[in-house]
């Protein structure tokens, strides 16, 4: 929550819960091949947008590796696009932030085994 405040993120007005940290591409059942989406043609972000994407990836990478592995695919996608981010990259970053803001905090509990 503190990291979301540092990034200046607030929940959208609709207040709905986000249950997916990254967009889902539905499979085409019955197709012999599944094709990836074409290249992103949305406009590139300015330097402030680039810095924001880098901050999001940097702040949540430790959380993803150490505590909450559910956000690793989304962070991997963002980090692969952070050199040349576009408006689509920014939308995906906001989806990840909305997911983090609307989910309960992940907690790891270790306990002794009876083995």
Secondary structure, DSSP 8 states (H G I E B T S, - for coil): -HHHHHTT----TT------SS------TT-S---------S-B--HHHHHHHHHHHHHHHHHHHHT-GGGHHHHHHHHHHGGG-BHHHHHHHHHHHHHHHHS------------
